[in-house]
Amino acid sequence: MDAVDNREASSATPKTDTPRSGRRTLWLFLLSMLASATLILSVGWFTGLRDFARGAVVSVAVFALLPFAIIAAGIALALLFLMLSLIVAILSDGGADYIGGGEEVIVESGVRMIPGYYRWLASRRHPVFWGVPLGVALGGLALSGLLATVVIPQEGNTAQSLAEAQAEIERVYRENGRYPKPTEAGHLSWESLGKPEKGMLVLDGFARPVEYQVAGAWKAASYRVRSFGYDGRNGGGDDLCVSGATALGRLGAKLKVDRKDGGKWSVRAKLAGVAEMRCEGEE
């Protein structure tokens, strides 16, 4: 009688444990995915947003397509060596041999790796193993969405603001023979541009005062207007600049032609301004 009861108890155990185990697996998967996505989103927003978003998506793509990435690397090396060989052959009147070797081994290794790698991936059962890379991908896609919906439109507005500020600075110079003076905090005021009705300070697309610097005097004078970008910090690839020493006067003319009626700038004009006004490498 006891043996029958034990069998009944043992046969009933999986029925009660399976749903609980399934819920635990699902929670581990969701928590690991959300934690990694939140980490990527947080770190990326406060550091190099563009590079972090791109790196997150690329890392997951490499993880999922590692054998093909190795094959692509081998093909890229072969093409590079072929190009170098052609250049050497041209410079040496056709007397050079093929430069390189070993890229065939890389390609063959990638091809042989395909079945074993995907069998190994298919055998992974732990929910965290799949939750983390999926969360990294979601975090990267979320950063890309923030770029498209928040950062890029405001950068376009910044490009418009800087180009208009540059035009006003040049106008003041033509009228007065000198550039307007910056404020004590190093900003550009609308009053110095003769337009106090537009507000106190010239702002970028992120509603922050632009940095304004003037160096030299008279014909040797120069100026620079800088927006610190979405992170609000000096330096980095998100800063935008215009200055009297650049060829951005031609850009201003181009943007004026590309403006729509009513004083609004087209998206194409704003994106052209963002690309032209990048001040990477400047301090």
MIZA-912309 format. One record per residue (C-alpha): residue number from 0; residue in one letter; x, y, z. Coordinates in nm, 2 decimals. Example, Ala and Ser with C-alpha at 12.3 -4.5 7.8 and 13.67 -1.06 7.14 Angstrom:
2
+-----+------+--------+--------+--------+
: seq : type :      X :      Y :      Z :
+-----+------+--------+--------+--------+
:   0 :    A :   1.23 :  -0.45 :   0.78 :
:   1 :    S :   1.37 :  -0.11 :   0.71 :
+-----+------+--------+--------+--------+
//
This chain:
283
+-----+------+--------+--------+--------+
: seq : type :      X :      Y :      Z :
+-----+------+--------+--------+--------+
:   0 :    M :   0.00 :   0.00 :   0.00 :
:   1 :    D :   0.28 :   0.23 :   0.09 :
:   2 :    A :   0.46 :   0.15 :  -0.24 :
:   3 :    V :   0.15 :   0.24 :  -0.44 :
:   4 :    D :   0.12 :   0.57 :  -0.25 :
:   5 :    N :   0.49 :   0.65 :  -0.32 :
:   6 :    R :   0.44 :   0.58 :  -0.69 :
:   7 :    E :   0.14 :   0.81 :  -0.70 :
:   8 :    A :   0.32 :   1.08 :  -0.51 :
:   9 :    S :   0.63 :   1.05 :  -0.74 :
:  10 :    S :   0.41 :   1.06 :  -1.05 :
:  11 :    A :   0.23 :   1.37 :  -0.92 :
:  12 :    T :   0.55 :   1.56 :  -0.85 :
:  13 :    P :   0.64 :   1.66 :  -1.21 :
:  14 :    K :   0.29 :   1.79 :  -1.27 :
:  15 :    T :   0.32 :   2.04 :  -0.98 :
:  16 :    D :   0.69 :   2.13 :  -1.04 :
:  17 :    T :   0.68 :   2.18 :  -1.42 :
:  18 :    P :   0.46 :   2.50 :  -1.42 :
:  19 :    R :   0.67 :   2.64 :  -1.14 :
:  20 :    S :   0.99 :   2.56 :  -1.32 :
:  21 :    G :   0.85 :   2.72 :  -1.64 :
:  22 :    R :   0.76 :   3.04 :  -1.46 :
:  23 :    R :   1.11 :   3.06 :  -1.30 :
:  24 :    T :   1.27 :   3.01 :  -1.65 :
:  25 :    L :   1.05 :   3.28 :  -1.79 :
:  26 :    W :   1.13 :   3.53 :  -1.51 :
:  27 :    L :   1.50 :   3.46 :  -1.54 :
:  28 :    F :   1.48 :   3.53 :  -1.91 :
:  29 :    L :   1.28 :   3.85 :  -1.87 :
:  30 :    L :   1.49 :   3.98 :  -1.58 :
:  31 :    S :   1.82 :   3.92 :  -1.76 :
:  32 :    M :   1.69 :   4.07 :  -2.08 :
:  33 :    L :   1.55 :   4.38 :  -1.90 :
:  34 :    A :   1.86 :   4.43 :  -1.69 :
:  35 :    S :   2.10 :   4.41 :  -1.98 :
:  36 :    A :   1.88 :   4.64 :  -2.19 :
:  37 :    T :   1.86 :   4.89 :  -1.91 :
:  38 :    L :   2.23 :   4.88 :  -1.86 :
:  39 :    I :   2.30 :   4.94 :  -2.23 :
:  40 :    L :   2.05 :   5.22 :  -2.25 :
:  41 :    S :   2.18 :   5.39 :  -1.94 :
:  42 :    V :   2.55 :   5.37 :  -2.02 :
:  43 :    G :   2.49 :   5.46 :  -2.38 :
:  44 :    W :   2.29 :   5.77 :  -2.30 :
:  45 :    F :   2.55 :   5.91 :  -2.06 :
:  46 :    T :   2.85 :   5.82 :  -2.28 :
:  47 :    G :   2.90 :   5.80 :  -2.66 :
:  48 :    L :   2.54 :   5.73 :  -2.76 :
:  49 :    R :   2.60 :   5.68 :  -3.13 :
:  50 :    D :   2.90 :   5.45 :  -3.08 :
:  51 :    F :   2.74 :   5.26 :  -2.80 :
:  52 :    A :   2.42 :   5.20 :  -3.00 :
:  53 :    R :   2.62 :   5.08 :  -3.30 :
:  54 :    G :   2.85 :   4.86 :  -3.08 :
:  55 :    A :   2.56 :   4.69 :  -2.90 :
:  56 :    V :   2.38 :   4.59 :  -3.22 :
:  57 :    V :   2.70 :   4.49 :  -3.40 :
:  58 :    S :   2.82 :   4.27 :  -3.10 :
:  59 :    V :   2.49 :   4.08 :  -3.09 :
:  60 :    A :   2.50 :   4.04 :  -3.47 :
:  61 :    V :   2.86 :   3.90 :  -3.45 :
:  62 :    F :   2.75 :   3.67 :  -3.17 :
:  63 :    A :   2.46 :   3.53 :  -3.38 :
:  64 :    L :   2.66 :   3.52 :  -3.70 :
:  65 :    L :   3.01 :   3.45 :  -3.58 :
:  66 :    P :   3.11 :   3.19 :  -3.85 :
:  67 :    F :   2.99 :   3.42 :  -4.12 :
:  68 :    A :   3.18 :   3.71 :  -3.96 :
:  69 :    I :   3.50 :   3.50 :  -3.97 :
:  70 :    I :   3.43 :   3.42 :  -4.34 :
:  71 :    A :   3.37 :   3.78 :  -4.42 :
:  72 :    A :   3.69 :   3.88 :  -4.24 :
:  73 :    G :   3.88 :   3.63 :  -4.45 :
:  74 :    I :   3.73 :   3.76 :  -4.77 :
:  75 :    A :   3.80 :   4.12 :  -4.67 :
:  76 :    L :   4.17 :   4.02 :  -4.61 :
:  77 :    A :   4.19 :   3.85 :  -4.95 :
:  78 :    L :   4.05 :   4.16 :  -5.12 :
:  79 :    L :   4.29 :   4.39 :  -4.93 :
:  80 :    F :   4.59 :   4.17 :  -5.02 :
:  81 :    L :   4.47 :   4.16 :  -5.38 :
:  82 :    M :   4.45 :   4.54 :  -5.39 :
:  83 :    L :   4.80 :   4.58 :  -5.24 :
:  84 :    S :   4.93 :   4.33 :  -5.49 :
:  85 :    L :   4.79 :   4.53 :  -5.78 :
:  86 :    I :   4.93 :   4.85 :  -5.64 :
:  87 :    V :   5.28 :   4.69 :  -5.60 :
:  88 :    A :   5.25 :   4.54 :  -5.95 :
:  89 :    I :   5.17 :   4.88 :  -6.10 :
:  90 :    L :   5.45 :   5.06 :  -5.92 :
:  91 :    S :   5.70 :   4.78 :  -6.01 :
:  92 :    D :   5.59 :   4.75 :  -6.38 :
:  93 :    G :   5.41 :   4.42 :  -6.32 :
:  94 :    G :   5.69 :   4.24 :  -6.15 :
:  95 :    A :   5.53 :   4.18 :  -5.81 :
:  96 :    D :   5.37 :   3.86 :  -5.68 :
:  97 :    Y :   5.05 :   3.83 :  -5.48 :
:  98 :    I :   5.09 :   3.97 :  -5.13 :
:  99 :    G :   4.93 :   3.78 :  -4.85 :
: 100 :    G :   4.84 :   3.43 :  -4.76 :
: 101 :    G :   4.64 :   3.25 :  -4.49 :
: 102 :    E :   4.31 :   3.42 :  -4.57 :
: 103 :    E :   4.19 :   3.09 :  -4.73 :
: 104 :    V :   4.25 :   2.92 :  -4.39 :
: 105 :    I :   4.04 :   3.18 :  -4.22 :
: 106 :    V :   3.75 :   3.13 :  -4.47 :
: 107 :    E :   3.77 :   2.75 :  -4.44 :
: 108 :    S :   3.77 :   2.77 :  -4.06 :
: 109 :    G :   3.46 :   2.98 :  -4.07 :
: 110 :    V :   3.29 :   2.73 :  -4.31 :
: 111 :    R :   3.38 :   2.43 :  -4.09 :
: 112 :    M :   3.26 :   2.62 :  -3.78 :
: 113 :    I :   2.90 :   2.67 :  -3.90 :
: 114 :    P :   2.74 :   2.33 :  -3.80 :
: 115 :    G :   2.92 :   2.29 :  -3.47 :
: 116 :    Y :   2.86 :   2.65 :  -3.36 :
: 117 :    Y :   2.49 :   2.64 :  -3.43 :
: 118 :    R :   2.46 :   2.30 :  -3.27 :
: 119 :    W :   2.63 :   2.45 :  -2.96 :
: 120 :    L :   2.39 :   2.75 :  -2.96 :
: 121 :    A :   2.09 :   2.52 :  -3.00 :
: 122 :    S :   2.20 :   2.32 :  -2.70 :
: 123 :    R :   2.20 :   2.62 :  -2.47 :
: 124 :    R :   1.91 :   2.60 :  -2.23 :
: 125 :    H :   1.98 :   2.85 :  -1.96 :
: 126 :    P :   1.74 :   3.15 :  -1.99 :
: 127 :    V :   2.01 :   3.41 :  -1.90 :
: 128 :    F :   2.22 :   3.29 :  -2.19 :
: 129 :    W :   1.95 :   3.41 :  -2.43 :
: 130 :    G :   1.82 :   3.69 :  -2.22 :
: 131 :    V :   2.14 :   3.89 :  -2.20 :
: 132 :    P :   2.22 :   3.91 :  -2.58 :
: 133 :    L :   1.85 :   3.98 :  -2.65 :
: 134 :    G :   1.86 :   4.26 :  -2.39 :
: 135 :    V :   2.18 :   4.40 :  -2.54 :
: 136 :    A :   2.01 :   4.41 :  -2.88 :
: 137 :    L :   1.70 :   4.58 :  -2.74 :
: 138 :    G :   1.91 :   4.83 :  -2.56 :
: 139 :    G :   2.10 :   4.91 :  -2.88 :
: 140 :    L :   1.78 :   4.95 :  -3.08 :
: 141 :    A :   1.63 :   5.17 :  -2.80 :
: 142 :    L :   1.94 :   5.40 :  -2.82 :
: 143 :    S :   1.90 :   5.41 :  -3.20 :
: 144 :    G :   1.53 :   5.50 :  -3.15 :
: 145 :    L :   1.63 :   5.78 :  -2.91 :
: 146 :    L :   1.88 :   5.91 :  -3.17 :
: 147 :    A :   1.62 :   5.91 :  -3.44 :
: 148 :    T :   1.34 :   6.07 :  -3.24 :
: 149 :    V :   1.52 :   6.30 :  -2.99 :
: 150 :    V :   1.89 :   6.37 :  -3.07 :
: 151 :    I :   1.89 :   6.40 :  -3.45 :
: 152 :    P :   1.60 :   6.64 :  -3.48 :
: 153 :    Q :   1.75 :   6.86 :  -3.20 :
: 154 :    E :   2.09 :   6.85 :  -3.38 :
: 155 :    G :   1.92 :   6.97 :  -3.69 :
: 156 :    N :   1.77 :   7.26 :  -3.50 :
: 157 :    T :   2.12 :   7.33 :  -3.35 :
: 158 :    A :   2.27 :   7.35 :  -3.70 :
: 159 :    Q :   2.00 :   7.60 :  -3.80 :
: 160 :    S :   2.06 :   7.80 :  -3.49 :
: 161 :    L :   2.44 :   7.81 :  -3.54 :
: 162 :    A :   2.42 :   7.90 :  -3.90 :
: 163 :    E :   2.18 :   8.18 :  -3.82 :
: 164 :    A :   2.41 :   8.30 :  -3.54 :
: 165 :    Q :   2.70 :   8.30 :  -3.78 :
: 166 :    A :   2.51 :   8.51 :  -4.03 :
: 167 :    E :   2.42 :   8.76 :  -3.76 :
: 168 :    I :   2.78 :   8.78 :  -3.64 :
: 169 :    E :   2.90 :   8.84 :  -3.99 :
: 170 :    R :   2.64 :   9.11 :  -4.04 :
: 171 :    V :   2.75 :   9.29 :  -3.72 :
: 172 :    Y :   3.11 :   9.27 :  -3.84 :
: 173 :    R :   3.02 :   9.43 :  -4.17 :
: 174 :    E :   2.83 :   9.70 :  -4.00 :
: 175 :    N :   3.07 :   9.78 :  -3.71 :
: 176 :    G :   3.40 :   9.64 :  -3.82 :
: 177 :    R :   3.43 :   9.41 :  -3.52 :
: 178 :    Y :   3.27 :   9.10 :  -3.39 :
: 179 :    P :   3.02 :   9.12 :  -3.11 :
: 180 :    K :   3.16 :   9.06 :  -2.76 :
: 181 :    P :   3.08 :   8.74 :  -2.57 :
: 182 :    T :   2.92 :   8.77 :  -2.23 :
: 183 :    E :   3.12 :   8.72 :  -1.91 :
: 184 :    A :   3.02 :   8.36 :  -1.90 :
: 185 :    G :   3.14 :   8.31 :  -2.26 :
: 186 :    H :   2.80 :   8.30 :  -2.43 :
: 187 :    L :   2.65 :   8.49 :  -2.73 :
: 188 :    S :   2.37 :   8.74 :  -2.64 :
: 189 :    W :   2.10 :   8.85 :  -2.88 :
: 190 :    E :   2.15 :   9.21 :  -2.75 :
: 191 :    S :   2.51 :   9.20 :  -2.89 :
: 192 :    L :   2.36 :   9.10 :  -3.22 :
: 193 :    G :   2.12 :   9.40 :  -3.21 :
: 194 :    K :   1.81 :   9.18 :  -3.16 :
: 195 :    P :   1.72 :   9.19 :  -2.79 :
: 196 :    E :   1.36 :   9.11 :  -2.88 :
: 197 :    K :   1.46 :   8.75 :  -2.96 :
: 198 :    G :   1.56 :   8.68 :  -2.60 :
: 199 :    M :   1.87 :   8.69 :  -2.38 :
: 200 :    L :   2.11 :   8.43 :  -2.51 :
: 201 :    V :   2.15 :   8.24 :  -2.84 :
: 202 :    L :   2.04 :   7.88 :  -2.76 :
: 203 :    D :   2.11 :   7.56 :  -2.95 :
: 204 :    G :   1.85 :   7.30 :  -3.03 :
: 205 :    F :   1.88 :   7.15 :  -2.68 :
: 206 :    A :   1.78 :   7.48 :  -2.52 :
: 207 :    R :   2.13 :   7.54 :  -2.39 :
: 208 :    P :   2.34 :   7.86 :  -2.44 :
: 209 :    V :   2.60 :   7.82 :  -2.71 :
: 210 :    E :   2.97 :   7.89 :  -2.63 :
: 211 :    Y :   3.11 :   8.20 :  -2.80 :
: 212 :    Q :   3.47 :   8.29 :  -2.82 :
: 213 :    V :   3.65 :   8.58 :  -2.99 :
: 214 :    A :   4.02 :   8.59 :  -3.05 :
: 215 :    G :   4.24 :   8.86 :  -3.19 :
: 216 :    A :   4.13 :   9.21 :  -3.32 :
: 217 :    W :   4.05 :   9.39 :  -3.63 :
: 218 :    K :   4.14 :   9.20 :  -3.95 :
: 219 :    A :   4.31 :   8.93 :  -3.74 :
: 220 :    A :   4.00 :   8.87 :  -3.53 :
: 221 :    S :   3.83 :   8.53 :  -3.54 :
: 222 :    Y :   3.54 :   8.38 :  -3.36 :
: 223 :    R :   3.39 :   8.04 :  -3.28 :
: 224 :    V :   3.04 :   7.94 :  -3.18 :
: 225 :    R :   3.00 :   7.59 :  -3.03 :
: 226 :    S :   2.72 :   7.38 :  -2.91 :
: 227 :    F :   2.81 :   7.10 :  -2.67 :
: 228 :    G :   2.55 :   6.87 :  -2.82 :
: 229 :    Y :   2.30 :   6.64 :  -2.65 :
: 230 :    D :   2.53 :   6.55 :  -2.36 :
: 231 :    G :   2.60 :   6.91 :  -2.27 :
: 232 :    R :   2.97 :   6.85 :  -2.22 :
: 233 :    N :   3.27 :   7.00 :  -2.40 :
: 234 :    G :   3.43 :   6.76 :  -2.64 :
: 235 :    G :   3.31 :   6.44 :  -2.81 :
: 236 :    G :   3.16 :   6.37 :  -3.15 :
: 237 :    D :   2.83 :   6.53 :  -3.07 :
: 238 :    D :   2.96 :   6.89 :  -3.06 :
: 239 :    L :   2.88 :   7.13 :  -3.34 :
: 240 :    C :   3.09 :   7.44 :  -3.43 :
: 241 :    V :   3.09 :   7.73 :  -3.67 :
: 242 :    S :   3.37 :   7.99 :  -3.69 :
: 243 :    G :   3.49 :   8.28 :  -3.89 :
: 244 :    A :   3.80 :   8.08 :  -4.00 :
: 245 :    T :   3.60 :   7.80 :  -4.18 :
: 246 :    A :   3.44 :   7.78 :  -4.52 :
: 247 :    L :   3.09 :   7.77 :  -4.36 :
: 248 :    G :   2.99 :   8.10 :  -4.52 :
: 249 :    R :   2.92 :   7.89 :  -4.83 :
: 250 :    L :   2.72 :   7.65 :  -4.62 :
: 251 :    G :   2.51 :   7.94 :  -4.50 :
: 252 :    A :   2.43 :   8.04 :  -4.86 :
: 253 :    K :   2.34 :   7.68 :  -4.94 :
: 254 :    L :   2.11 :   7.65 :  -4.65 :
: 255 :    K :   1.93 :   7.97 :  -4.73 :
: 256 :    V :   1.86 :   7.84 :  -5.08 :
: 257 :    D :   1.73 :   7.51 :  -4.94 :
: 258 :    R :   1.50 :   7.68 :  -4.69 :
: 259 :    K :   1.13 :   7.63 :  -4.72 :
: 260 :    D :   0.88 :   7.92 :  -4.72 :
: 261 :    G :   0.79 :   8.08 :  -4.39 :
: 262 :    G :   1.15 :   8.07 :  -4.26 :
: 263 :    K :   1.15 :   7.69 :  -4.19 :
: 264 :    W :   1.44 :   7.49 :  -4.29 :
: 265 :    S :   1.41 :   7.16 :  -4.47 :
: 266 :    V :   1.52 :   6.84 :  -4.31 :
: 267 :    R :   1.78 :   6.80 :  -4.58 :
: 268 :    A :   1.93 :   7.14 :  -4.51 :
: 269 :    K :   1.95 :   7.07 :  -4.13 :
: 270 :    L :   2.12 :   6.73 :  -4.18 :
: 271 :    A :   2.37 :   6.90 :  -4.42 :
: 272 :    G :   2.44 :   7.15 :  -4.15 :
: 273 :    V :   2.49 :   6.88 :  -3.89 :
: 274 :    A :   2.74 :   6.69 :  -4.11 :
: 275 :    E :   2.93 :   7.01 :  -4.19 :
: 276 :    M :   2.95 :   7.15 :  -3.84 :
: 277 :    R :   3.09 :   6.85 :  -3.66 :
: 278 :    C :   3.39 :   6.98 :  -3.45 :
: 279 :    E :   3.55 :   6.65 :  -3.36 :
: 280 :    G :   3.90 :   6.68 :  -3.23 :
: 281 :    E :   3.86 :   7.04 :  -3.12 :
: 282 :    E :   3.89 :   7.14 :  -2.75 :
+-----+------+--------+--------+--------+
//
